[in-house]
Amino acid sequence: MKNFKKYLAVLFLISTCLFFSSCDRSTDDTVEPTKATIAKAGKVYSMQRVSKGSSSNVMGEVKTGQSVLILENRNWDYKIQLADGTMGWIDAEYLKPSKQTFIMYQSDRSNIVSSPRAEDRELVKEVTEKTAATRLEDYSESKKINGKDYIIDWTKIRTEDGVEGWFESAYLYQVPIDPMRFINRKDWSFSMKDFLEEWKGESIEKFTKKFKEPSGIKITDSLAIHYFHNIFLFKLNKKYYGVRVYVKDSLIENIDAARSKTSWVSYLPLSSTLRINWIGNYIGNYYYLFETTDDIDGTNIAVEDYVPEWANYVIGILALLIYLVMLFYILKIPFTIVNKVTYKQSLNRKLFNGRIMLYATLGSIILGYLFSVIMLVNVFPFNDYFFITALFCGGMIIGTIGKWRNDLDYNRCNAATCHQWTGEHSWTEYLGGETVTQTMRDGSTNSQTTRRYREHRICSACGHEWSILRTHVIGGLKY
């Protein structure tokens, strides 16, 4: 067991190191923002890649030729900040392309070719990583796909090693950001009442220091509204996604939730009582290190863009193994408690085996339920993989009950005047058996032999004898 725990710890460290060593994207939010120019007028939103028909997500507007700061980049979305403090996300198409650019490495679209026209196109260079380049000229071609006309934009580029050729414009960064500014936001969950009481009147600087830079800021005549999409609040059976923080003179005047939905786990009895913030915030959220997608601000961004493909498979397999092993040992805790409590009760000689069995059954079910609810409402992976958790928990409940039934039948004397754990094997009586043979269509046969025994036990303390029927099956039939 000691060696197994050592191997498990080493496995965890290796998988963690693989993740961080293979990720070439900076998580440093101290990198200086990049200046850029707006190419066409548009709206700025609190989240990237959201339903843009909702006016509640609009932080402000930008005009053609306006200068902005690039704060973050997530593939084709850029978080910008305007001169008045407005902050939010826009698509790459709204930014004026810079002469200096970077090729976004995509395994199936990373070839520099000799011509944008399909009939003249030849491979010039295959790109295997993010590559710096200079824009030379642009070209657009019309292409019919499934009966519809599409415009494909191409850009002629020159890489740092002097290679010139054409590359699809959609897979070029609009502005150069190297090292890339990327804020890794951890998800947080709190009781709504406690959260509001804690933060009203506090400084926004203290708030952002804890929860990172907001996803968007909307400037009004009297207030600045900060949008945080990595904070989740709970109230009864409702789960609120994201908060709006109303700031005046650098102090938080009010906080409300952006949107909500009914959380199914909140319908479980005692779920509100068993919600413990520190478990969810300091234990339950670190699983995102091993996720294959990043949806911190409401969009799916493939980590495959930043992590080698082989590392994704290795990390995924290791994470699954670690999760299953951890799940087994975590769920074993309540049943270890059941064993100790039930065994202590079984030392009471006045209690019959049936009563002890009842204690073991009820204790396993109650503690198993309480522990499962704690995991479900506080640790998000258990919520996501509810059926695996329920399967493990149900299996361990059945296993605990079976263990106690076996121990009581074989080892605890069932004499009313004794009830000590002094049962020993006396002798075994063979009661007979039968064999059933099955002939298959191809002429082959299968057989199943059933043998019945009566095992006689004797108490070494009082001499009381009792017996237990056992059935032993050899082979099996096919149906």
C-alpha positions in Angstrom: 0.0 0.0 0.0 2.8 2.4 0.8 4.5 1.8 -2.5 1.1 2.2 -4.3 0.7 5.7 -2.7 4.2 6.6 -3.8 3.5 5.6 -7.3 0.2 7.6 -7.3 2.1 10.7 -6.1 4.7 10.3 -8.7 2.0 9.8 -11.4 0.3 13.0 -10.3 3.6 15.0 -10.4 4.5 13.7 -13.8 1.1 14.6 -15.3 1.2 18.1 -13.8 4.7 18.6 -15.1 3.7 17.4 -18.6 0.9 19.9 -18.7 2.9 22.9 -17.8 6.0 22.0 -19.7 4.0 21.3 -22.9 2.0 24.5 -22.7 3.7 27.3 -24.6 1.1 30.0 -23.7 2.0 32.5 -21.0 -0.3 32.8 -18.0 1.4 36.0 -16.9 -1.0 39.0 -16.6 1.9 41.4 -16.1 2.9 41.5 -19.8 2.3 45.0 -21.2 -0.8 45.4 -23.4 -0.4 45.9 -27.1 -1.6 48.9 -29.1 -3.9 48.4 -32.0 -6.2 50.3 -34.4 -9.9 49.6 -35.0 -10.5 48.6 -38.7 -14.3 49.1 -38.7 -17.0 50.2 -36.2 -18.6 47.7 -34.0 -19.7 46.8 -30.5 -17.7 45.6 -27.5 -19.1 42.7 -25.4 -18.5 41.4 -21.9 -17.7 37.9 -23.2 -16.2 36.5 -26.3 -18.2 34.4 -28.8 -21.5 35.0 -27.1 -25.0 35.6 -28.5 -24.5 39.2 -29.6 -28.2 40.0 -29.9 -28.3 40.6 -26.2 -27.9 44.3 -25.4 -27.1 43.5 -21.7 -23.7 42.1 -22.9 -22.7 45.3 -24.8 -20.0 47.3 -23.0 -19.7 50.0 -25.5 -18.8 50.8 -29.2 -15.7 51.4 -31.2 -15.2 53.6 -34.3 -13.0 53.1 -37.3 -9.5 54.4 -36.7 -9.9 54.4 -33.0 -6.8 53.4 -30.9 -7.2 50.7 -28.3 -5.2 48.5 -26.1 -5.2 44.7 -26.5 -5.4 43.1 -23.0 -6.0 39.5 -23.9 -6.3 37.2 -26.9 -8.3 34.0 -27.2 -7.8 32.7 -30.8 -10.0 35.0 -32.9 -11.3 37.2 -30.0 -9.5 40.1 -28.4 -10.2 41.9 -25.2 -9.6 45.6 -25.6 -9.7 48.7 -23.4 -10.7 52.1 -24.6 -9.4 55.4 -23.4 -12.4 56.0 -21.1 -11.8 52.7 -19.3 -14.4 50.6 -21.2 -13.2 47.0 -21.5 -14.6 44.1 -23.5 -14.2 41.6 -26.3 -14.4 42.0 -30.1 -13.8 39.7 -33.0 -10.5 39.9 -34.8 -12.2 41.3 -38.0 -12.7 44.6 -36.2 -8.9 45.1 -35.7 -6.7 46.6 -38.3 -4.1 43.9 -39.3 -0.6 44.7 -38.3 2.3 44.2 -40.7 3.9 42.0 -38.1 1.9 38.9 -37.4 2.1 35.3 -36.2 0.9 32.2 -37.8 -1.6 30.3 -35.6 -0.4 26.7 -35.9 -3.3 24.4 -37.0 -2.3 20.8 -37.9 -4.5 20.8 -41.0 -4.1 24.4 -42.2 -0.4 25.2 -41.7 1.0 25.2 -45.2 2.6 28.2 -46.9 1.7 27.9 -50.5 3.0 29.5 -53.8 -0.4 30.9 -54.9 -3.8 31.6 -53.4 -5.4 30.2 -56.6 -6.1 26.5 -56.3 -4.9 25.6 -59.8 -1.5 27.2 -59.3 -1.0 26.2 -55.6 2.1 24.3 -54.6 3.6 23.7 -51.2 6.3 26.1 -50.2 6.8 25.3 -46.5 4.9 23.3 -43.8 4.6 25.2 -40.6 4.9 23.1 -37.4 4.7 25.8 -34.7 3.7 29.4 -34.1 5.8 31.4 -36.6 6.5 35.1 -36.8 6.0 36.7 -40.2 5.5 40.0 -42.1 2.3 40.8 -44.1 3.1 41.8 -47.8 -0.2 41.9 -49.6 -3.8 40.5 -49.5 -6.0 38.6 -51.9 -9.6 37.3 -51.8 -11.1 34.5 -53.9 -14.7 33.4 -54.2 -15.4 29.7 -53.6 -18.6 27.7 -53.9 -19.1 25.1 -51.2 -22.2 23.0 -51.1 -23.9 25.4 -53.5 -23.1 28.5 -51.4 -20.6 31.3 -52.3 -17.8 31.9 -49.8 -15.0 34.5 -49.7 -11.6 33.1 -48.8 -9.0 35.7 -47.8 -5.3 35.1 -48.4 -2.3 37.0 -47.2 1.2 37.0 -48.7 3.7 36.7 -45.9 7.5 36.6 -45.4 8.8 34.5 -42.5 11.9 35.5 -40.5 14.0 33.0 -42.4 13.1 34.7 -45.7 10.5 32.2 -47.0 7.7 34.0 -49.0 4.3 32.6 -49.8 0.6 32.7 -49.3 -1.3 31.8 -46.2 -5.0 31.8 -45.2 -5.7 35.2 -43.5 -8.0 33.6 -41.0 -5.1 31.7 -39.4 -2.9 34.8 -38.9 -3.0 36.8 -35.7 -4.4 40.3 -36.4 -1.9 41.9 -34.0 1.4 40.8 -32.7 1.3 39.7 -29.1 4.5 37.9 -28.0 4.7 36.9 -25.2 0.9 36.5 -25.3 -0.9 38.1 -22.4 -3.2 35.5 -20.9 -5.0 35.7 -17.6 -5.8 32.3 -16.2 -9.0 32.8 -14.2 -10.0 30.2 -11.6 -13.7 29.6 -11.1 -15.1 30.6 -7.7 -18.4 29.6 -6.0 -20.1 31.2 -3.0 -23.4 31.6 -1.2 -25.0 34.7 -2.6 -25.9 36.1 0.8 -22.4 35.6 2.2 -20.7 37.0 -0.9 -22.8 40.2 -0.9 -22.2 40.8 2.8 -18.4 40.3 2.4 -17.8 42.6 -0.6 -20.2 45.5 -0.5 -18.2 48.6 0.4 -14.8 47.0 -0.4 -12.4 48.5 -3.0 -12.5 47.2 -6.5 -8.7 46.9 -6.4 -9.0 44.3 -3.6 -11.8 42.5 -5.5 -9.8 42.2 -8.8 -6.7 41.2 -6.9 -8.6 38.1 -5.7 -10.7 37.3 -8.8 -8.4 38.6 -11.5 -9.1 41.3 -14.2 -12.7 41.5 -15.2 -14.0 40.2 -18.5 -15.6 43.5 -19.3 -16.2 47.0 -17.9 -19.1 49.2 -18.9 -18.8 52.9 -18.2 -22.0 54.9 -17.4 -22.5 58.5 -16.2 -22.2 57.6 -12.5 -20.8 54.1 -12.3 -18.4 51.6 -13.8 -19.9 48.1 -14.1 -17.4 45.3 -13.9 -18.3 41.9 -15.4 -16.8 38.8 -13.8 -17.8 35.5 -15.5 -15.7 33.3 -13.3 -17.8 33.8 -10.1 -20.8 31.5 -9.4 -23.3 32.3 -6.7 -25.8 29.9 -5.1 -29.2 30.8 -3.6 -31.5 27.9 -2.7 -31.9 25.9 -5.9 -30.6 28.6 -8.2 -27.1 28.8 -9.6 -26.1 32.3 -10.8 -23.5 32.5 -13.6 -21.3 35.6 -13.4 -21.7 38.8 -11.4 -21.9 42.5 -12.2 -20.0 44.7 -9.8 -21.1 48.3 -9.6 -18.2 50.6 -8.7 -18.2 54.3 -7.7 -15.1 56.1 -6.6 -13.2 52.8 -6.6 -15.6 51.3 -4.0 -18.2 48.5 -4.6 -21.7 49.9 -4.2 -23.6 46.9 -5.3 -23.3 43.4 -6.8 -25.9 41.4 -8.7 -25.9 38.2 -10.8 -25.7 38.2 -14.6 -27.9 35.2 -15.3 -29.1 32.1 -13.5 -30.5 28.6 -13.9 -31.9 25.9 -11.6 -29.1 23.6 -10.3 -30.3 20.0 -10.2 -28.0 19.1 -7.3 -29.6 21.8 -5.2 -32.8 19.7 -5.1 -31.0 17.0 -3.1 -31.9 17.1 0.6 -29.3 18.9 2.7 -27.4 20.2 -0.4 -27.5 23.8 0.9 -26.3 22.8 4.3 -23.5 20.8 2.9 -22.2 23.4 0.5 -18.8 24.4 1.9 -17.1 27.3 0.0 -13.5 26.5 0.8 -13.9 22.9 -0.5 -15.2 24.2 -3.9 -12.8 27.1 -4.2 -9.6 25.6 -3.0 -10.0 21.9 -3.8 -12.8 21.3 -6.2 -11.7 23.7 -9.0 -8.2 22.7 -9.7 -9.3 19.9 -12.0 -9.4 22.4 -14.9 -5.6 21.8 -15.3 -6.4 18.6 -17.0 -9.4 19.7 -19.1 -9.2 19.7 -22.9 -11.2 22.8 -23.3 -11.2 26.2 -21.5 -14.6 27.8 -21.1 -13.7 30.3 -18.4 -15.4 33.2 -20.2 -18.2 31.3 -21.9 -16.5 30.0 -24.9 -14.7 26.8 -25.8 -11.1 27.2 -26.7 -9.2 24.2 -27.7 -6.1 23.6 -25.6 -4.8 21.6 -28.5 -3.7 24.9 -30.0 -1.1 25.3 -27.3 -0.4 21.7 -26.2 1.2 19.0 -28.4 -1.3 16.4 -29.5 0.5 13.5 -27.8 0.6 15.4 -24.5 -3.2 15.8 -24.6 -3.7 12.0 -24.8 -1.1 11.3 -22.0 -2.6 14.0 -19.8 -6.1 12.8 -20.4 -5.3 9.2 -19.5 -3.3 10.1 -16.4 -6.0 12.5 -15.2 -8.6 9.8 -15.7 -6.6 7.2 -13.7 -5.9 9.7 -11.0 -9.5 10.7 -10.8 -10.7 7.1 -10.5 -8.1 6.3 -7.8 -8.9 9.4 -5.8 -12.6 8.7 -6.2 -12.2 5.2 -4.8 -10.3 6.4 -1.7 -12.4 9.5 -1.1 -15.6 7.4 -1.2 -14.0 4.8 1.0 -13.9 7.3 3.9 -17.5 7.0 5.0 -17.5 3.3 4.8 -14.3 3.1 6.9 -16.3 5.0 9.5 -19.2 2.6 9.1 -16.9 -0.3 9.7 -15.5 1.1 12.9 -18.8 2.3 14.3 -20.6 -0.9 13.5 -17.8 -3.1 14.9 -17.9 -1.1 18.1 -21.7 -1.7 18.3 -21.2 -5.4 17.6 -19.2 -5.8 20.8 -22.4 -5.3 22.7 -23.4 -8.9 23.4 -27.1 -8.1 23.8 -27.4 -7.1 20.1 -28.3 -9.8 17.6 -26.7 -10.1 14.2 -29.8 -8.8 12.5 -29.6 -5.6 14.5 -25.9 -5.1 13.7 -26.7 -5.8 10.1 -29.3 -3.0 10.2 -26.8 -0.6 11.7 -24.3 -1.4 8.9 -26.9 -1.0 6.2 -28.4 2.3 7.4 -25.0 3.7 8.3 -23.6 2.9 4.9 -26.6 4.5 3.1 -26.7 7.6 5.2 -23.0 8.4 5.3 -22.7 7.4 1.6 -25.4 9.8 0.7 -24.1 12.7 2.8 -20.6 12.3 1.5 -21.8 12.0 -2.1 -23.8 15.3 -1.7 -20.8 17.0 -0.3 -18.8 16.0 -3.4 -21.6 16.8 -5.8 -22.3 20.4 -4.5 -18.7 21.4 -3.8 -16.4 19.6 -6.3 -17.4 20.2 -9.9 -15.9 17.0 -11.5 -18.2 14.9 -9.2 -21.1 17.0 -10.5 -20.0 16.5 -14.1 -19.5 12.7 -13.6 -22.5 12.1 -11.4 -23.2 8.5 -12.7 -19.6 7.4 -12.1 -19.8 8.8 -8.6 -23.2 7.2 -8.0 -21.9 3.9 -9.4 -18.8 3.9 -7.1 -20.8 4.9 -4.1 -23.6 2.4 -4.7 -21.0 -0.4 -5.2 -19.2 0.5 -2.0 -22.5 0.5 -0.1 -23.3 -3.0 -1.4 -19.7 -4.1 -0.7 -19.9 -2.8 2.9 -23.2 -4.5 3.6 -21.9 -7.7 2.0 -18.7 -7.6 4.1 -20.7 -7.2 7.4 -23.1 -9.9 6.5 -20.2 -12.3 5.7 -18.3 -11.4 8.9 -21.4 -11.7 11.1 -22.4 -15.1 9.6 -19.0 -16.6 9.9 -17.2 -15.0 12.8 -19.7 -13.8 15.4 -21.3 -16.4 17.6 -25.1 -16.2 17.2 -25.9 -17.7 20.6 -28.0 -15.2 22.6 -25.8 -15.6 25.7 -22.5 -15.2 23.9 -22.3 -13.0 20.7 -18.5 -12.9 20.8 -16.2 -12.7 17.8 -14.9 -16.2 18.4 -16.3 -18.2 15.5 -14.1 -20.9 14.0 -14.3 -23.4 11.2 -15.5 -26.9 12.4 -16.2 -29.0 9.4 -17.7 -28.8 5.9 -20.6 -31.0 4.7 -21.1 -31.7 1.0 -24.8 -31.6 0.1 -24.5 -32.7 -3.5 -24.6 -30.9 -6.8 -25.7 -31.0 -10.4 -24.3 -30.4 -13.8 -26.2 -28.8 -16.7 -24.8 -29.2 -20.3 -25.7 -26.9 -23.1 -25.3 -27.8 -26.8 -24.6 -24.9 -29.2 -25.6 -24.7 -32.8 -22.1 -25.4 -34.0 -22.0 -28.6 -32.0 -19.9 -27.3 -29.1 -21.0 -27.7 -25.5 -21.0 -25.6 -22.4 -21.5 -27.0 -18.9 -22.3 -25.5 -15.5 -21.8 -27.4 -12.3 -23.5 -26.2 -9.1 -22.2 -27.7 -5.8 -23.8 -27.0 -2.4 -22.1 -27.2 1.0 -23.0 -26.6 4.6 -20.1 -25.1 6.6 -20.3 -25.8 10.3 -18.9 -23.2 12.6 -18.1 -23.5 16.4 -17.6 -20.8 19.0 -14.3 -21.3 20.8 -15.7 -19.3 23.8 -19.0 -21.1 24.5 -19.0 -24.1 22.3 -22.1 -23.1 20.4 -22.4 -24.5 16.9 -24.1 -23.1 13.8 -24.0 -23.7 10.1 -24.0 -21.7 6.9 -25.1 -22.8 3.4 -22.8 -22.1 0.6 -23.2 -22.6 -3.2 -20.2 -23.0 -5.5 -20.7 -22.6 -9.3 -18.2 -23.8 -11.9 -18.4 -22.9 -15.5 -21.3 -21.1 -17.1 -24.1 -21.2 -19.7 -24.6 -18.9 -22.6 -28.0 -17.3 -23.4 
